[in-house]
Amino acid sequence: MKLKESGMPEENMWKEFFKPDKILKKLGLNTDIENAADLGCGYGTFSIPAAKIVRGKVFAIDIESEMVKETERKARENKLGNVKTILRDFVLKGSGLKDESVNYVMVFNILYTNGRPEKLLREAYRILKPGGKLGIIHWNYDLTTPRGPPMEIRPKPKQCIDWGKSVGFINPRKYDLKPYHYGILMEKTK
C-alpha cells in the first residue's frame, strides 16, 4: 500500500535537501549499532551512508522496485556487502524482519497524517531490540518549505512524538535539520 504518490524529485535535487552523514550522526546512528532498517529507502540516500557506519547489515526496504534497484546499484558501486535490499509493502505486510532483529530503524519522510503512522511505528517497535533507536525525519510544517507533502497531511513534530509514545517509544528528542526538515530520536524500552 503506497501511502501517497511519493512525488520524489529527481535524485540530484533530492540529494541537495540532506547531508546524510551529519543527520545520521545527529540522530544517534554510530558504530555501536549492529543492524539497521531503512523503511522506505528511496534512492538509498541514508541506507548507503548507514552501511558505512554500522557493524552489521542495513536492511533497505521499499515498495518501489526502481528504488530498490537504485539502492542495490549504489551498494555495489560502493563495494558494500552489508546492504540487504527488500522489495516489500512494509506498511501492509510488515518489514519481513524478525522480532527484535535490529538496533536502529529509520523512518524518514514517510509518516503522514492520512497514512497509517501508528501501524508503521508498531512495526518499527517490533523489529527493534530492547534499547534500540528509532530515527524519524520529516518535512517542516512550514509553507515556505519548497517540496514535501501537502500541508494537510504533513505531520508536526508533536504528532510524530505522540504516535511514537502511543506504541511504546520513550525519551523523544527533537532536532532541527535545517533548512527543510526536523528529526526525532526515540528509544524502545529496555
C-alpha positions as CSV (number, residue, x, y, z in Angstrom):
1,M,0.0,0.0,0.0
2,K,1.6,3.1,-1.1
3,L,0.8,5.9,1.3
4,K,0.7,8.6,-1.3
5,E,2.3,9.3,-4.7
6,S,5.8,10.0,-3.5
7,G,6.4,12.9,-5.7
8,M,10.1,12.1,-5.3
9,P,12.1,14.7,-7.1
10,E,14.9,13.7,-9.4
11,E,17.8,12.4,-7.3
12,N,20.1,15.4,-7.9
13,M,17.5,17.7,-6.4
14,W,16.7,15.2,-3.6
15,K,20.4,15.0,-2.6
16,E,20.5,18.8,-2.1
17,F,17.9,18.5,0.7
18,F,20.1,16.4,3.0
19,K,23.6,15.9,4.5
20,P,23.1,12.2,5.3
21,D,26.3,11.6,7.3
22,K,25.7,14.6,9.5
23,I,22.0,13.8,10.0
24,L,22.6,10.1,10.9
25,K,25.2,11.1,13.4
26,K,22.9,13.7,15.0
27,L,20.1,11.1,15.1
28,G,22.3,8.6,17.0
29,L,23.5,6.2,14.3
30,N,27.0,5.2,15.2
31,T,29.5,2.3,15.2
32,D,27.8,0.8,18.3
33,I,24.8,-0.1,16.1
34,E,25.0,-3.6,14.7
35,N,22.0,-3.8,12.3
36,A,19.6,-1.1,11.0
37,A,16.5,-1.0,8.9
38,D,15.6,1.8,6.5
39,L,11.8,1.7,5.9
40,G,11.3,3.4,2.6
41,C,14.9,3.5,1.4
42,G,14.2,5.5,-1.7
43,Y,17.4,6.3,-3.6
44,G,19.5,4.8,-0.8
45,T,20.2,8.4,0.4
46,F,20.5,7.1,4.0
47,S,20.9,3.4,3.5
48,I,24.3,3.7,1.8
49,P,25.9,6.1,4.4
50,A,24.4,4.0,7.2
51,A,26.0,0.8,5.8
52,K,29.4,2.6,6.1
53,I,28.8,3.2,9.8
54,V,27.0,0.1,11.3
55,R,28.9,-3.1,12.2
56,G,26.3,-5.4,10.6
57,K,23.7,-5.0,8.0
58,V,21.4,-2.4,6.7
59,F,18.0,-3.7,5.5
60,A,16.9,-1.2,2.8
61,I,13.2,-1.8,2.2
62,D,11.0,0.0,-0.3
63,I,7.7,-0.6,-2.2
64,E,9.1,0.7,-5.5
65,S,11.3,-1.7,-7.4
66,E,13.1,1.2,-9.1
67,M,14.2,2.5,-5.7
68,V,15.4,-1.0,-4.6
69,K,17.4,-1.4,-7.8
70,E,19.0,2.0,-7.3
71,T,20.0,1.2,-3.8
72,E,21.4,-2.1,-4.9
73,R,23.4,-0.4,-7.6
74,K,24.9,2.1,-5.1
75,A,25.7,-0.7,-2.7
76,R,27.7,-2.4,-5.5
77,E,29.3,0.8,-6.6
78,N,30.5,1.5,-3.0
79,K,31.5,-2.2,-2.6
80,L,29.2,-2.5,0.4
81,G,28.3,-6.2,1.1
82,N,26.2,-5.3,4.1
83,V,23.2,-3.7,2.3
84,K,20.3,-6.2,2.0
85,T,17.6,-4.7,-0.2
86,I,14.0,-5.9,0.1
87,L,11.1,-5.1,-2.2
88,R,8.1,-5.1,0.0
89,D,4.9,-3.3,1.0
90,F,6.1,-2.8,4.6
91,V,3.0,-0.8,5.6
92,L,0.6,-3.6,4.7
93,K,2.8,-6.7,5.2
94,G,5.4,-5.5,7.7
95,S,9.1,-5.5,7.1
96,G,9.5,-9.2,7.0
97,L,12.3,-8.9,9.6
98,K,12.4,-11.0,12.7
99,D,11.2,-9.6,16.1
100,E,14.0,-7.7,17.9
101,S,16.4,-8.1,15.0
102,V,17.8,-4.6,14.5
103,N,19.2,-1.8,16.7
104,Y,18.1,1.1,14.7
105,V,15.1,1.9,12.4
106,M,15.0,4.8,10.0
107,V,11.5,6.2,9.3
108,F,12.5,9.1,7.1
109,N,9.9,11.2,5.2
110,I,7.1,8.6,5.3
111,L,4.9,9.3,8.2
112,Y,1.8,11.1,7.0
113,T,-1.4,12.0,8.9
114,N,-3.6,10.3,6.3
115,G,-1.5,7.1,6.3
116,R,-1.0,4.6,9.0
117,P,1.7,6.1,11.2
118,E,0.9,4.0,14.3
119,K,0.9,0.8,12.3
120,L,4.3,1.7,10.8
121,L,5.7,2.6,14.2
122,R,4.4,-0.6,15.7
123,E,6.4,-2.5,13.1
124,A,9.5,-0.5,13.9
125,Y,9.0,-1.2,17.6
126,R,8.5,-4.9,16.9
127,I,11.8,-5.3,14.9
128,L,13.9,-3.2,17.3
129,K,15.9,-4.8,20.1
130,P,15.2,-3.5,23.6
131,G,17.0,-0.2,23.9
132,G,17.1,0.2,20.1
133,K,16.7,3.6,18.5
134,L,14.0,5.0,16.1
135,G,15.0,7.9,13.9
136,I,12.3,10.0,12.3
137,I,12.8,12.7,9.7
138,H,10.1,14.8,8.2
139,W,9.5,18.0,6.3
140,N,9.0,21.1,8.5
141,Y,5.4,22.2,8.9
142,D,6.1,25.4,7.1
143,L,4.6,26.7,3.8
144,T,8.0,28.1,2.8
145,T,9.5,24.6,2.5
146,P,10.0,24.1,-1.2
147,R,9.0,20.4,-1.5
148,G,7.4,17.8,0.5
149,P,3.9,16.5,1.0
150,P,0.8,18.8,1.1
151,M,0.4,20.7,4.4
152,E,-2.8,18.9,5.2
153,I,-1.0,15.6,5.6
154,R,2.4,16.8,6.8
155,P,2.8,15.9,10.4
156,K,4.0,18.2,13.1
157,P,6.8,17.1,15.4
158,K,4.5,16.7,18.3
159,Q,2.3,14.4,16.3
160,C,5.2,12.1,15.4
161,I,6.3,12.1,19.1
162,D,2.7,11.3,20.2
163,W,2.4,8.5,17.7
164,G,5.8,7.1,18.9
165,K,4.7,7.2,22.5
166,S,1.4,5.6,21.7
167,V,3.2,2.4,20.6
168,G,5.7,2.4,23.5
169,F,8.7,4.6,22.4
170,I,10.3,6.7,25.1
171,N,12.8,9.6,25.5
172,P,11.9,11.7,22.5
173,R,14.4,14.2,21.4
174,K,13.7,16.7,18.6
175,Y,16.4,18.1,16.3
176,D,16.4,20.9,13.7
177,L,17.7,19.5,10.4
178,K,17.9,22.8,8.5
179,P,16.8,24.0,6.2
180,Y,13.7,21.9,5.4
181,H,13.4,19.1,7.9
182,Y,13.2,18.1,11.6
183,G,14.4,14.9,13.2
184,I,13.2,13.0,16.2
185,L,15.1,10.3,18.0
186,M,13.2,7.9,20.3
187,E,14.0,4.6,22.0
188,K,12.4,1.2,22.6
189,T,12.2,0.4,26.3
190,K,14.9,-1.9,27.6
